[in-house]
Amino acid sequence: MEKDFDSWNKVKKETNAEPSRFYTVREIWWCRLGVNIGTEQDGHGERFLRPALILRGFGPEACLIVPLTTSSREHSLRLPIGKVDGREARANLSQLRVIDTRRLVEKIGFLNQDIFEAVRKTAKGLL
């Protein structure tokens, strides 16, 4: 599959001009993840969006996120978290990454505290 890096570069330039976003841990956001290399999670659509869970904050300009997937493929690093935007979702812990908060586009909601703690505990076990 051919990746559209040129279109992503245009959106990335626009994203860079955005202000930082206010966020809270446990929130789920539409996030501009863009077009990435190989098996790294890409965003979708013309704005290159993917839902992501905010796992930890690093001040007003950066946070640690877990991209979400709707793939039903079983894997020990894909934890079911329930419905997000009407679809069953899983936290894809193999794709943890720090992002600039300018990538955050729109808040979708909050993750249940118990499910969040399970995701966080599994993430801590990766280190």
C-alpha positions as CSV (number, residue, x, y, z in Angstrom):
1,M,0.0,0.0,0.0
2,E,1.3,3.4,-1.0
3,K,1.5,6.0,1.8
4,D,0.6,9.6,1.2
5,F,3.4,11.4,2.9
6,D,3.0,14.6,0.9
7,S,-0.6,15.2,2.0
8,W,0.4,14.4,5.6
9,N,3.2,17.0,5.4
10,K,0.6,19.7,4.5
11,V,-1.5,18.7,7.5
12,K,1.5,18.5,9.8
13,K,2.5,22.1,8.9
14,E,-1.0,23.2,9.8
15,T,-0.9,21.2,13.0
16,N,2.4,22.9,14.0
17,A,0.7,26.3,13.8
18,E,-2.0,25.2,16.2
19,P,-2.0,26.2,19.9
20,S,-1.3,23.6,22.6
21,R,-4.4,21.8,23.9
22,F,-5.6,21.4,27.5
23,Y,-6.0,17.7,28.4
24,T,-6.5,15.4,31.3
25,V,-5.2,11.9,31.9
26,R,-7.8,9.2,31.1
27,E,-9.3,11.3,28.3
28,I,-9.8,9.9,24.8
29,W,-9.1,12.3,21.9
30,W,-9.1,12.3,18.1
31,C,-5.4,12.7,17.5
32,R,-3.5,13.7,14.3
33,L,-1.0,10.8,14.2
34,G,-0.3,11.2,10.5
35,V,1.4,8.9,8.1
36,N,4.1,6.8,9.8
37,I,6.8,4.3,8.8
38,G,6.1,0.6,8.4
39,T,3.9,-0.9,11.1
40,E,3.6,2.3,13.2
41,Q,0.0,3.3,13.6
42,D,-1.2,5.8,11.1
43,G,-4.1,8.3,11.3
44,H,-6.9,8.0,8.8
45,G,-8.9,10.3,6.6
46,E,-7.9,13.6,5.2
47,R,-6.9,14.9,8.7
48,F,-5.0,11.7,9.5
49,L,-6.9,11.0,12.8
50,R,-6.9,8.1,15.2
51,P,-8.4,7.9,18.6
52,A,-5.9,7.9,21.4
53,L,-6.0,7.5,25.2
54,I,-3.9,10.0,27.3
55,L,-1.9,7.9,29.7
56,R,0.3,10.5,31.3
57,G,0.9,14.2,31.1
58,F,4.3,15.9,30.7
59,G,3.1,19.5,31.2
60,P,1.0,21.6,28.9
61,E,2.8,20.7,25.6
62,A,3.4,17.0,25.7
63,C,1.7,13.8,26.8
64,L,2.0,10.0,26.6
65,I,-0.7,8.4,24.5
66,V,-1.9,4.9,23.6
67,P,-3.3,4.8,20.1
68,L,-6.6,2.9,19.9
69,T,-7.6,0.3,17.3
70,T,-10.9,-1.3,16.3
71,S,-9.1,-4.4,15.1
72,S,-10.4,-7.5,16.8
73,R,-7.1,-9.4,16.5
74,E,-6.1,-10.8,19.9
75,H,-2.8,-9.8,21.3
76,S,-1.5,-9.4,24.9
77,L,-0.7,-5.7,24.2
78,R,-4.1,-4.9,22.8
79,L,-6.4,-4.4,25.8
80,P,-10.2,-4.1,25.2
81,I,-11.5,-0.8,26.6
82,G,-15.1,-0.8,25.4
83,K,-16.9,1.4,22.9
84,V,-15.3,4.5,21.6
85,D,-17.3,6.6,19.2
86,G,-19.7,3.7,18.8
87,R,-17.1,1.0,18.0
88,E,-15.4,-1.6,20.1
89,A,-11.9,-0.4,20.7
90,R,-8.6,-1.8,22.1
91,A,-5.6,0.1,23.5
92,N,-2.7,-0.8,21.4
93,L,0.1,-0.7,23.9
94,S,2.8,-1.7,21.4
95,Q,2.4,1.8,19.9
96,L,2.8,4.0,23.1
97,R,4.3,7.4,22.2
98,V,4.9,10.9,23.4
99,I,3.1,13.5,21.3
100,D,2.9,17.3,21.3
101,T,-0.6,18.4,22.5
102,R,-1.1,20.3,19.2
103,R,-1.8,16.9,17.7
104,L,-5.0,16.6,19.9
105,V,-8.0,17.6,17.8
106,E,-11.2,16.8,19.6
107,K,-12.0,15.1,23.0
108,I,-14.2,12.1,22.6
109,G,-14.7,11.2,26.3
110,F,-13.2,9.7,29.4
111,L,-12.1,6.1,30.0
112,N,-13.6,4.3,33.0
113,Q,-11.1,4.4,36.0
114,D,-10.9,0.6,36.4
115,I,-10.2,0.0,32.8
116,F,-7.7,2.9,32.8
117,E,-5.8,1.4,35.7
118,A,-5.6,-2.0,33.9
119,V,-4.1,-0.3,30.8
120,R,-1.7,1.7,33.0
121,K,-0.6,-1.4,34.9
122,T,0.1,-3.3,31.7
123,A,2.0,-0.3,30.3
124,K,4.2,-0.1,33.4
125,G,5.0,-3.8,33.0
126,L,6.5,-3.1,29.6
127,L,9.5,-1.1,31.0
